[in-house]
Amino acid sequence: MIKTIPDAAVQVTPSNTNYITDIEGNRTFGSLYIGTSGDLVVLPFTHDDTNNASTTGVGGAIIFTNVPVGFFPLKVKKVFSTGTTASGIICQFDN
């Protein structure tokens, strides 16, 4: 199995309305790096957006508690500000 290594990264500012974007402002998605542990509320790549961090479960936001420092191997398209206490979040993606 061939795995790709991401060739781009951006700092993520958690937001209830904004998607993760590349440096040109285009929507993107990728795996995350967590710089400071905490809770993480994300919208996975395959889920529909409700712009509501409290709409959890199948097809909505997912809450991960006590996420440790390090790589978070789930493709996400949004990190919600509501409920996210982790910080120093970086999104890695293929450009």
C-alpha positions in Angstrom: 0.0 0.0 0.0 1.4 3.4 -1.0 0.8 6.2 1.5 1.2 9.8 0.5 3.1 12.3 2.6 1.3 15.7 2.7 3.1 18.5 0.8 1.3 21.5 2.4 0.0 22.6 5.8 -1.9 25.5 7.3 -2.6 26.8 10.8 -6.2 26.1 11.8 -8.3 28.6 13.6 -11.3 26.8 15.0 -14.6 28.2 13.6 -18.3 27.2 13.7 -18.8 28.6 10.2 -15.5 28.5 8.2 -14.0 25.5 6.5 -10.3 24.8 6.6 -8.7 26.6 3.7 -5.3 26.6 2.0 -3.2 29.7 1.7 -5.1 30.8 -1.4 -8.5 30.6 0.4 -9.6 27.4 -1.3 -11.4 24.8 0.8 -9.3 21.8 1.7 -9.2 18.9 4.1 -6.6 16.8 5.7 -5.3 15.2 8.8 -4.5 17.3 11.8 -1.5 17.9 14.1 -2.5 18.9 17.7 0.0 21.1 19.5 -1.7 21.3 22.9 -3.9 18.5 24.1 -7.6 19.1 24.8 -11.1 18.4 23.3 -11.5 18.5 19.6 -14.9 19.0 17.8 -14.5 18.3 14.0 -16.5 17.8 10.9 -15.1 14.7 9.1 -14.5 14.9 5.4 -17.5 12.6 4.6 -20.0 14.3 6.9 -22.6 16.9 6.0 -22.2 20.4 7.5 -24.8 21.8 9.9 -22.6 24.7 11.1 -23.6 23.4 14.6 -21.1 21.8 16.8 -23.8 20.4 19.0 -25.3 18.3 16.1 -23.2 15.3 16.8 -23.4 11.7 15.6 -23.7 10.1 12.2 -23.3 12.8 9.5 -22.6 15.7 11.8 -19.8 17.0 14.1 -17.8 14.5 16.1 -16.4 15.3 19.6 -13.1 13.7 20.6 -12.2 14.2 24.2 -8.7 14.5 25.7 -6.9 14.4 22.3 -3.2 14.1 23.0 -0.4 16.1 21.4 0.5 14.6 18.1 -1.0 13.6 14.8 -4.7 13.1 14.5 -5.3 10.8 11.5 -8.8 11.7 10.4 -9.5 13.8 7.3 -11.5 16.8 8.5 -12.9 19.8 6.7 -13.8 21.9 9.8 -12.7 22.3 13.4 -15.5 23.9 15.4 -14.7 26.6 17.9 -17.5 25.5 20.2 -16.3 22.7 22.4 -12.7 22.7 21.0 -10.1 23.2 23.8 -7.1 21.8 22.0 -4.9 24.4 20.3 -1.9 24.7 18.1 -3.8 22.9 15.4 -2.3 22.4 12.0 -4.0 20.8 8.9 -1.8 18.8 6.6 -3.0 18.1 3.0 -1.9 17.4 -0.5 -1.7 20.6 -2.5 
